[in-house]
Amino acid sequence: MTDNSSKFNPVKSAGALLLAVLMVVGSVLTVAAAAASPAAKAESDNNVADGIIYNNLCEDGDFHVLSAYEVTVKNNGQTTKVFVSGGTVADVLEKAGVQPGENQVSVPAASTAITSDTDVVIMNAKKISVTADGKTQDVLLPYGKVGESLILAGIRISPDDILSVDRNTRVDEISELSVKRVIYKNVSVTEEVPFDSKKENSDEIELGEKKLKTEGVNGEKLVTKRVKYIDGEKSGEKVISEKVTKAPVDEVALVGTKGAASAGGAGSFTDENGVEVSYKYMLTGSGTAYTAPAGALTASGHEVYEGGVAVNPELIPYGSKLYIETPDGSFSYGYATAIDTGGALMDGSAIVDLFYFSLDDCCNFGRRDVNVYVIE
């Protein structure tokens, strides 16, 4: 038979020594207790304010470590200090026996959780109608600047939020206000990169004729935008980055120049690709633009196409190869063929009418002076 009478039990022994360590750091009070006799308990009650910690320390000899916060409550010049182990500002006020008046609020708000650096102040306030987050309610705002008072009252506002009054406006100067929530989100989308159209001269193709060398293919780019939302509604966006993920392929058209440099013309000009071209004669006058659906027939019986233009056939015979540009060289329609006519051409109000499939292109050209070089 084993004799256990010699084994030491520090918890159950009636004469166990109370070991209590009180450590106060800032407003945090930590109590460590191993065991307690009735006499030691009475002594500990005197060391811990109101004995608020001790009664929770020992149950059936268990060892507990609890923390308490010392919270200062200021109300109309009076200061009260209480110890709590947690909870909210409302719990502190109840323990301190402080009840804010009808036009008073606690700062922080009553629902705020207690931390190690919490102090509570009772402030005079004014009831303001506040609209935010889709609802309107009467809120007691502490006297002061609106921006600060909203935060003190527990209403979250960010620097980007839009207030109906200036944030520095005094609370006593208003009776209502609204808060519009502003948030930003980065959104990435894939967008098309249009291909460019280029021309190359070819002396293997008849003058003025065109032939597609390379078909254009659009590329792609990843665009990141910073999108602004006000109360959940999109109000604007700003591109913050772009990255081409698929490069476009340029469209390349061959423009015929076969025989363009032959001598004997009335003069010469340099086309948009740097080739010197001889011409028979040149007309300068007003140019216009027109459009028609694909497949429409012209006065010469040809279907419309870009590069086929309308003229006065008495001045420029049908089938004539032309080159058209503005006198200052700022715009070039390029090589063309005379295949159509119209009223403006016959009455002399224009010397050429340029064809485009796009109405926008026609509008962009409008009416402007041009040189029409008759090549052959």
C-alpha positions in Angstrom: 0.0 0.0 0.0 1.4 3.4 -1.1 1.4 6.2 1.5 0.3 9.4 -0.3 0.2 11.5 2.9 3.7 12.9 2.1 2.7 14.2 -1.4 2.4 18.0 -1.6 -0.9 19.5 -3.0 -0.5 23.3 -3.4 -4.2 23.8 -4.3 -6.2 21.7 -1.9 -4.1 22.2 1.2 -6.1 24.3 3.7 -2.9 26.2 4.7 -1.7 27.0 1.2 0.1 30.2 0.8 -1.6 32.9 -1.3 0.6 34.0 -4.2 -0.7 37.1 -5.8 1.2 39.3 -8.2 -0.3 42.6 -9.1 1.2 44.1 -12.3 -0.1 47.5 -13.4 1.1 48.6 -16.9 -0.7 51.7 -18.1 -4.4 51.0 -17.5 -4.1 47.2 -17.7 -4.3 45.3 -14.4 -3.2 41.6 -14.4 -3.8 39.4 -11.4 -2.2 36.0 -11.0 -3.4 33.8 -8.1 -2.4 30.2 -7.3 -4.6 29.5 -4.2 -6.2 31.4 -1.5 -7.2 31.1 2.2 -10.1 33.2 3.5 -7.7 35.6 5.2 -5.7 36.0 2.0 -8.9 36.6 0.0 -9.9 39.5 2.3 -6.4 41.0 1.9 -6.6 40.7 -1.9 -10.1 42.4 -1.9 -8.4 45.5 -0.5 -5.8 45.5 -3.2 -8.1 45.2 -6.2 -10.7 47.9 -6.6 -14.1 46.7 -5.4 -12.8 43.1 -5.6 -14.0 42.9 -9.2 -11.3 40.4 -10.2 -10.9 38.2 -7.2 -14.3 36.4 -7.3 -13.5 35.0 -10.7 -10.0 33.8 -9.8 -10.6 30.6 -7.8 -13.1 27.9 -8.5 -12.4 24.5 -7.2 -8.8 25.4 -6.8 -8.3 26.3 -10.5 -5.7 28.8 -11.6 -6.9 31.9 -13.5 -5.2 34.9 -15.1 -7.5 37.8 -15.9 -7.0 41.4 -17.2 -8.9 44.5 -16.2 -8.9 47.9 -17.8 -8.9 51.1 -15.8 -11.2 53.5 -17.7 -11.6 57.2 -16.9 -15.1 58.7 -17.3 -15.3 62.5 -17.6 -18.7 64.2 -17.2 -19.2 67.9 -16.7 -15.8 68.3 -14.9 -16.2 65.2 -12.8 -13.9 62.3 -13.2 -14.7 58.7 -12.3 -12.4 55.7 -12.7 -13.7 52.2 -13.0 -12.1 48.8 -13.7 -13.7 46.5 -16.3 -12.5 43.2 -17.8 -14.0 44.0 -21.2 -17.4 44.9 -22.7 -18.4 48.2 -24.2 -18.6 51.9 -23.3 -22.2 51.3 -22.3 -21.0 48.8 -19.7 -18.4 51.3 -18.4 -21.1 54.0 -18.1 -23.4 51.6 -16.2 -20.6 50.7 -13.7 -19.7 54.4 -13.3 -23.3 55.3 -12.7 -23.2 57.9 -15.5 -26.2 58.4 -17.7 -25.8 60.9 -20.6 -28.6 63.5 -20.7 -31.1 64.0 -23.5 -28.8 66.1 -25.6 -25.6 64.4 -24.6 -23.6 61.5 -26.0 -20.6 59.5 -24.9 -17.4 59.6 -26.9 -16.5 57.0 -28.0 -20.1 55.8 -28.8 -21.8 53.5 -26.3 -21.4 50.5 -28.6 -17.6 50.8 -28.8 -15.6 47.9 -27.4 -13.3 48.7 -24.5 -9.5 48.6 -25.1 -6.5 49.3 -23.0 -6.4 53.0 -24.0 -10.2 53.8 -23.8 -11.3 56.9 -22.0 -14.9 58.1 -22.0 -16.1 61.7 -22.2 -19.7 62.9 -22.0 -20.2 65.7 -24.5 -23.1 68.0 -25.3 -24.7 67.2 -28.7 -27.3 68.2 -31.2 -29.8 66.0 -33.0 -29.1 66.0 -36.7 -30.9 64.2 -39.5 -28.2 62.1 -41.2 -28.8 60.3 -44.5 -26.1 57.6 -45.2 -26.0 54.1 -46.5 -29.5 54.2 -47.9 -31.3 55.3 -44.7 -32.1 58.5 -42.8 -32.0 58.7 -39.0 -31.7 61.3 -36.3 -28.3 61.2 -34.8 -26.9 63.1 -31.7 -23.7 64.7 -33.0 -21.2 66.1 -30.5 -20.7 69.9 -30.9 -17.7 70.6 -33.0 -16.8 70.2 -36.7 -19.1 68.0 -38.8 -16.3 65.7 -40.1 -14.9 65.0 -36.6 -18.4 64.8 -34.9 -19.6 62.1 -37.3 -16.6 60.0 -36.4 -17.0 60.6 -32.7 -20.7 59.5 -33.1 -19.6 56.2 -34.6 -20.5 57.1 -38.2 -17.7 55.9 -40.5 -16.6 58.4 -43.1 -13.6 58.1 -45.4 -11.6 61.0 -47.0 -13.3 60.2 -50.3 -16.9 60.3 -49.1 -18.9 63.3 -50.2 -20.7 65.3 -47.5 -23.5 67.7 -48.3 -21.8 70.3 -46.2 -18.2 71.2 -45.7 -16.5 68.9 -43.1 -15.3 72.0 -41.2 -18.9 73.3 -40.8 -20.0 73.5 -37.1 -22.6 71.1 -36.0 -24.7 73.9 -34.4 -25.0 75.5 -37.9 -26.9 72.7 -39.6 -30.0 70.5 -39.0 -29.4 67.8 -41.6 -26.7 66.4 -43.8 -26.1 63.5 -46.2 -23.1 61.2 -46.8 -22.5 59.7 -50.2 -20.1 56.8 -50.1 -17.3 56.8 -52.6 -15.2 53.8 -53.4 -12.7 53.0 -56.1 -12.1 49.6 -57.7 -9.4 48.6 -60.2 -11.0 46.7 -63.1 -9.1 45.0 -65.9 -10.7 44.5 -69.4 -9.4 43.3 -72.7 -9.8 45.9 -75.5 -9.2 45.8 -79.2 -6.1 47.5 -80.8 -7.1 48.6 -84.3 -4.6 47.8 -87.1 -3.1 50.6 -89.2 -3.5 50.8 -93.0 -0.4 51.4 -95.0 0.3 51.8 -98.7 3.2 50.7 -100.8 3.9 51.6 -104.4 4.3 48.8 -106.9 5.6 49.3 -110.4 4.2 45.9 -111.3 0.6 47.2 -110.9 -1.1 49.6 -113.4 -1.0 53.2 -112.3 -3.8 54.1 -109.8 -4.9 50.5 -109.2 -4.7 48.9 -105.8 -4.1 45.4 -104.6 -4.2 44.1 -101.0 -0.8 42.7 -99.9 -1.4 42.0 -96.2 -4.8 41.8 -94.6 -5.1 43.8 -91.4 -5.7 42.0 -88.1 -6.7 43.8 -84.9 -4.6 43.2 -81.8 -5.6 43.1 -78.1 -4.5 45.0 -75.0 -5.2 44.5 -71.3 -6.5 47.8 -69.9 -6.6 48.4 -66.1 -9.0 51.2 -65.1 -9.7 52.8 -61.7 -13.4 53.0 -61.5 -15.2 55.4 -59.2 -18.5 54.5 -57.6 -20.8 56.9 -55.6 -23.3 55.1 -53.5 -22.8 52.0 -55.6 -23.3 53.8 -59.0 -20.5 54.1 -61.4 -19.6 57.7 -61.9 -16.3 57.7 -63.8 -13.2 55.8 -64.7 -9.5 56.5 -65.4 -7.1 54.3 -67.3 -4.1 53.6 -65.1 -2.2 51.1 -67.2 -2.3 49.4 -70.6 -0.4 46.3 -71.8 -0.6 45.0 -75.4 -1.1 41.2 -75.2 -1.5 40.6 -79.0 0.1 43.0 -81.5 -2.0 44.1 -84.4 -1.0 43.3 -88.0 -1.0 46.3 -90.3 -3.0 46.2 -93.5 -0.8 46.8 -96.5 -2.2 47.8 -99.9 -0.1 48.0 -103.0 -0.7 51.1 -105.2 0.1 50.8 -108.9 2.8 53.2 -110.2 3.6 51.3 -113.5 4.6 54.0 -116.0 4.2 56.8 -113.5 7.7 58.1 -114.0 7.5 58.4 -117.8 8.6 61.6 -119.3 6.6 64.0 -121.5 4.0 65.1 -119.1 3.0 68.7 -118.4 4.7 68.4 -115.0 5.4 66.1 -112.1 4.5 65.8 -108.4 5.7 63.6 -105.6 3.1 61.2 -104.2 2.6 60.4 -100.5 5.1 57.5 -100.7 7.9 59.7 -102.2 7.6 58.6 -105.8 7.9 61.3 -108.5 5.0 61.0 -110.9 4.4 62.8 -114.2 1.0 64.2 -115.1 -0.7 65.5 -118.2 -2.6 68.4 -116.6 -3.8 69.6 -113.2 -7.0 71.1 -112.0 -7.4 73.0 -108.8 -10.8 73.7 -107.2 -13.3 72.6 -104.6 -13.5 69.0 -103.6 -16.5 67.3 -102.0 -17.3 63.7 -100.8 -20.2 61.3 -101.2 -21.3 57.8 -100.2 -23.5 55.0 -101.5 -24.2 51.4 -100.5 -22.0 48.7 -101.8 -23.1 47.5 -105.2 -24.5 50.8 -106.3 -23.7 51.6 -109.9 -22.0 54.8 -111.1 -22.6 56.8 -114.3 -20.0 54.8 -116.2 -21.6 51.5 -115.2 -19.0 50.5 -112.6 -19.9 49.6 -109.0 -18.9 52.2 -106.5 -15.5 51.7 -104.7 -13.2 53.8 -102.7 -10.8 55.2 -105.2 -13.5 55.7 -107.8 -14.5 59.4 -107.9 -17.1 61.6 -109.7 -15.9 64.3 -112.1 -17.2 66.4 -115.0 -16.4 64.0 -117.9 -16.0 67.0 -120.2 -13.0 68.1 -118.1 -11.8 64.7 -117.0 -12.8 61.8 -119.2 -14.2 58.6 -117.6 -11.4 56.1 -117.0 -8.8 58.8 -116.4 -6.1 57.9 -113.8 -5.9 60.7 -111.1 -4.0 61.7 -108.0 -5.8 63.9 -105.6 -4.4 65.9 -102.6 -4.8 69.3 -101.0 -2.5 72.1 -102.3 -0.6 72.2 -99.0 -0.2 68.4 -98.9 -1.9 68.1 -95.5 -4.5 65.6 -97.0 -4.1 63.0 -99.7 -6.9 60.9 -101.2 -4.3 59.3 -103.3 -4.7 57.6 -106.6 -8.1 57.4 -108.1 -10.1 56.7 -111.3 -12.8 58.8 -112.8 -16.0 56.7 -113.0 -18.9 58.8 -111.9 -20.4 62.3 -112.2 -23.0 64.5 -110.5 -24.8 67.8 -110.5 -22.2 69.7 -108.5 -19.5 68.5 -111.0 -21.5 69.6 -114.1 -22.4 73.0 -112.8 -18.8 73.8 -111.8 -19.3 74.1 -108.0 -16.8 71.2 -107.5 -14.2 69.6 -109.7 -14.2 66.2 -107.9 -16.5 64.2 -105.6 -14.5 61.7 -103.5 -16.2 58.4 -102.7 -16.2 56.8 -99.2 -18.2 53.9 -97.9 -18.3 55.6 -94.5 -20.5 58.6 -93.9 -18.1 59.7 -91.1 -15.3 59.8 -93.6 -17.4 62.0 -95.9 -18.2 64.3 -93.0 -14.6 64.5 -91.9 -13.5 65.5 -95.4 -16.3 68.0 -95.9 -15.5 70.5 -98.6 -11.9 71.6 -99.2 -9.7 72.8 -102.1 -7.8 70.0 -103.9 -5.3 69.5 -106.7 -6.5 66.9 -109.2 -3.5 65.6 -111.2 -4.7 63.9 -114.4 -2.0 61.2 -115.0 -3.5 59.4 -118.0 
